[in-house]
Amino acid sequence: MWKPGKFLEKHPIASPFLLDEGRAVTKEYGLHHAFGADAINIARPATLVIDRDRRVRYLYRGDNQLDRAPIDAVIGALQQIAK
């Protein structure tokens, strides 16, 4: 099983990282995937860009466990909030 806490200790990042073990935030944002062909009781892959006022400025919700946000869109969203 992937242990994000241990991974982040070895590979620190400059941005806040939410570890949602209880799935409360995952469910609040509609990202919980209770059951599907490729997942059981986990979060859908998602990328959120949240500004300093805690507003979601970009949200990408993957359709399956291999679907990830386009990096150009994520960088664009980050650039918009950096202005």
C-alpha positions in Angstrom: 0.0 0.0 0.0 1.2 3.5 -0.9 2.2 5.5 2.2 2.1 9.2 1.1 3.3 10.4 4.5 6.5 8.4 4.2 6.9 9.4 0.5 6.6 13.1 1.4 9.2 12.8 4.1 11.7 11.5 1.5 10.5 13.8 -1.3 9.3 17.1 0.3 7.2 19.5 -1.9 6.7 23.2 -1.6 2.9 23.1 -1.6 0.5 22.0 1.0 -0.6 18.3 0.6 -3.9 17.1 1.9 -3.9 13.5 3.1 -7.6 12.6 3.3 -7.5 9.2 5.1 -11.1 9.5 6.3 -12.3 10.5 2.8 -14.3 13.5 4.1 -12.8 16.0 1.7 -12.9 13.4 -1.1 -16.7 13.0 -0.6 -17.3 16.7 -0.2 -15.8 17.4 -3.6 -17.6 14.5 -5.3 -14.4 12.6 -5.8 -15.2 9.4 -3.8 -15.4 6.3 -6.0 -17.3 3.8 -4.0 -17.3 1.0 -6.6 -16.3 0.7 -10.2 -14.5 -1.6 -12.6 -11.1 -0.1 -11.6 -11.7 1.0 -8.1 -13.3 0.3 -4.8 -13.7 2.8 -2.0 -11.0 5.3 -3.1 -10.8 8.7 -4.5 -11.0 9.3 -8.2 -7.8 10.9 -9.5 -8.2 14.6 -9.2 -6.3 17.8 -9.3 -7.5 20.9 -7.5 -5.9 24.4 -7.6 -7.1 26.4 -4.6 -6.3 30.1 -4.2 -5.3 31.9 -1.0 -8.9 32.6 -0.2 -9.6 28.9 -0.3 -11.7 29.0 -3.5 -11.3 26.2 -5.9 -10.0 27.8 -9.1 -9.5 24.6 -11.1 -10.8 21.0 -10.6 -10.1 18.1 -12.8 -11.9 14.8 -11.9 -10.5 11.7 -13.7 -12.9 9.3 -15.3 -10.8 6.3 -14.2 -7.7 5.5 -12.2 -5.3 6.4 -15.1 -7.0 9.7 -16.1 -4.9 12.7 -14.9 -5.2 16.4 -15.4 -3.5 17.9 -18.4 -0.4 19.6 -17.1 -0.8 22.6 -19.3 -4.3 23.3 -17.8 -2.9 22.9 -14.3 0.0 25.3 -15.0 -2.4 27.8 -16.6 -4.6 27.7 -13.5 -1.6 28.3 -11.2 -0.5 31.2 -13.4 -3.9 32.8 -13.2 -3.9 32.8 -9.4 -0.3 34.0 -9.2 -1.3 37.3 -10.9 
